[in-house]
Amino acid sequence: MVVESGHNARAGRPKAASAAQILEAAAQIADDDGLEAVSLRAIADRLGTSPMSVHRTTGGIDALRRELVAALVGEAIDAIDWPTGWSEMCWTFARALRDLLMRHPLVLEAHRQSALEAPGADDIAHRMVRALRDAGLCEEEAVYAYATLHDFVTGHVSIRLGRGDFESTTTPAERRAASVFVDHHDYDRRFETGISLLMSGIGAALAQQVHS
């Protein structure tokens, strides 16, 4: 799609941009440069319109950022095909969360600042805790088991995004040679192994409940 430049837009009457176009532009800016880079001016320049036009459509930058995060999270939640069984649900949740945060780092950035306000976000947490309770954990154990899974995924993605996939090429050779990860530096393997160990721990806790 050919977009007018900000200069051409100011030469005449700025064209209007739809809410969908604004959200798409905001997502691109945030994914490239971070959530704080999303401004009325940046969006207006990208779409060839005026900051005031963007403001009228969105209700302001704070409202726009909240709507952007909510839309991305809601889209990811709608795409989940939930299985049955607590273990399969945990795997599905972990992979869906990882994929969302890797695809849109702005969601992780927003989540660092406060709990996500998005349709269905709280429902996901309750769904996971309910599955763990139904499997045999008490309420407290189920909540902390879910929290541990959630925190592992967000921590994994945070490190991966911060260091990048090319860490091994930017680290000095002598430092790489001394690292325990010199022969085992596959992020996907680290993720899958971590979730497997968490699942084993939850399974052990469930087995203990059965025998207690």
C-alpha positions in Angstrom: 0.0 0.0 0.0 1.4 3.4 -1.0 1.1 5.9 1.8 1.4 9.7 1.5 4.4 11.2 3.3 3.8 13.4 6.2 5.0 16.4 4.1 2.5 15.8 1.4 -0.3 15.4 4.0 0.5 18.8 5.5 0.5 20.4 2.1 -3.3 20.0 1.8 -6.0 18.8 4.0 -4.7 15.7 5.8 -6.5 12.5 4.9 -8.2 10.6 7.6 -7.0 7.2 8.8 -9.2 4.4 10.1 -8.9 2.9 13.6 -7.6 -0.3 12.0 -4.9 1.5 10.0 -3.9 3.4 13.1 -3.6 0.2 15.2 -1.6 -1.5 12.5 0.8 1.4 12.2 1.1 1.6 16.0 1.9 -2.1 16.2 4.6 -1.8 13.6 6.2 1.2 15.4 6.1 -0.5 18.8 7.5 -3.8 17.5 10.4 -1.9 15.8 11.2 0.7 18.4 9.2 0.0 21.6 5.9 1.0 23.1 7.2 4.5 24.1 7.9 5.2 20.5 4.2 5.1 19.7 3.2 8.7 19.5 0.5 10.6 17.7 3.2 12.3 15.5 4.9 9.0 14.7 1.6 7.4 13.6 0.5 10.5 11.7 3.8 10.6 9.8 3.6 7.0 8.9 0.0 7.2 7.6 0.3 10.6 6.0 -2.3 12.3 8.2 -2.2 14.7 11.1 -1.6 14.1 14.8 -5.0 15.7 15.6 -6.7 13.3 13.2 -5.1 10.4 15.0 -6.1 11.9 18.3 -9.8 12.3 17.3 -9.9 8.7 16.1 -8.3 7.1 19.1 -9.0 9.4 22.0 -5.4 10.1 22.8 -2.1 8.3 23.1 -2.7 6.5 26.4 -6.1 5.1 25.1 -4.4 4.1 21.9 -1.6 2.2 23.6 -4.1 0.3 25.9 -6.3 -0.5 22.9 -3.2 -1.7 20.9 -2.1 -4.1 23.6 -5.7 -5.3 24.3 -6.2 -6.0 20.6 -3.0 -8.0 20.2 -3.7 -10.1 23.4 -7.3 -10.6 22.4 -6.3 -11.8 19.0 -3.8 -14.3 20.4 -6.4 -15.6 22.9 -9.0 -16.1 20.2 -6.5 -18.2 18.2 -5.9 -20.7 21.0 -7.4 -24.2 20.5 -7.6 -25.5 24.1 -7.0 -29.2 24.6 -8.2 -31.2 27.6 -5.9 -32.3 30.4 -3.9 -30.0 32.7 -0.5 -30.9 31.1 -1.7 -30.2 27.6 -3.3 -27.0 28.7 -0.1 -25.8 30.3 1.9 -26.6 27.2 -0.6 -24.8 25.0 -0.6 -21.7 27.3 3.2 -21.6 27.5 3.7 -21.8 23.8 0.9 -19.3 23.0 2.3 -16.8 25.4 5.8 -17.2 24.2 4.8 -16.8 20.5 2.7 -13.7 21.4 5.6 -12.0 23.3 8.2 -12.9 20.7 6.0 -11.7 17.8 5.0 -8.5 19.6 7.6 -7.4 22.2 5.4 -4.4 23.0 3.1 -6.7 24.9 5.9 -7.8 27.2 6.9 -4.2 27.6 3.4 -3.2 28.6 3.1 -6.3 30.9 6.2 -5.2 32.8 4.5 -1.9 33.7 1.1 -3.4 34.8 -1.2 -6.3 34.5 -2.6 -6.7 31.0 -6.0 -5.3 30.5 -7.4 -7.3 27.6 -10.6 -9.2 27.0 -10.1 -12.7 28.1 -6.7 -12.2 29.8 -8.1 -12.8 33.3 -10.2 -15.7 32.0 -7.0 -17.4 30.8 -5.5 -17.3 34.3 -8.7 -18.6 35.9 -9.0 -21.4 33.3 -5.4 -22.5 34.0 -5.9 -22.5 37.8 -9.2 -24.3 37.5 -7.5 -27.0 35.4 -4.8 -27.5 38.0 -7.3 -27.6 40.8 -9.4 -30.2 39.0 -6.2 -32.2 38.5 -5.7 -32.3 42.3 -3.8 -29.2 43.5 -5.3 -27.0 46.2 -6.2 -23.4 45.3 -2.9 -22.0 46.6 -0.7 -24.6 44.9 -2.7 -24.2 41.6 -2.3 -20.4 41.7 1.5 -20.6 42.3 2.0 -23.3 39.8 0.3 -21.2 37.1 2.4 -18.2 38.3 5.6 -20.2 38.0 4.7 -21.2 34.5 3.8 -17.7 33.5 6.9 -16.2 35.0 9.2 -18.8 33.3 7.8 -17.9 29.9 8.0 -14.1 30.4 11.5 -14.4 31.8 12.7 -16.7 29.0 11.3 -14.3 26.4 12.7 -11.2 28.1 16.2 -12.7 28.1 15.9 -13.9 24.6 14.8 -10.5 23.3 17.4 -8.7 25.3 20.3 -10.8 24.2 19.1 -11.7 20.7 19.6 -14.8 18.7 23.1 -13.7 17.8 24.6 -13.6 21.3 27.1 -16.3 20.4 28.6 -14.2 17.6 28.9 -11.0 19.7 30.4 -12.5 22.8 34.2 -12.7 22.8 35.5 -16.1 21.8 37.3 -16.7 25.2 34.1 -15.9 27.1 32.0 -18.3 24.9 34.6 -21.0 25.4 34.3 -20.7 29.2 30.5 -20.7 29.2 28.5 -23.8 30.2 26.3 -23.0 27.1 29.1 -23.3 24.6 27.7 -26.5 23.1 24.1 -26.0 24.2 22.8 -22.6 23.2 19.5 -23.4 21.5 16.7 -21.1 22.8 13.9 -23.4 21.7 15.5 -26.4 23.5 16.0 -24.3 26.6 12.3 -23.4 26.5 11.0 -26.9 25.9 13.3 -28.3 28.6 12.2 -25.7 31.1 8.5 -26.4 30.5 9.1 -30.1 30.7 10.8 -29.8 34.1 8.0 -27.6 35.3 5.4 -30.2 34.2 7.4 -32.9 36.0 7.3 -30.8 39.1 3.6 -30.3 38.9 3.1 -33.9 38.2 5.2 -34.9 41.3 3.0 -32.5 43.4 -0.1 -34.1 42.1 1.3 -37.6 42.8 2.1 -36.5 46.4 -1.5 -35.4 46.8 -2.8 -38.8 45.7 -0.6 -40.6 48.3 -1.1 -38.2 51.2 
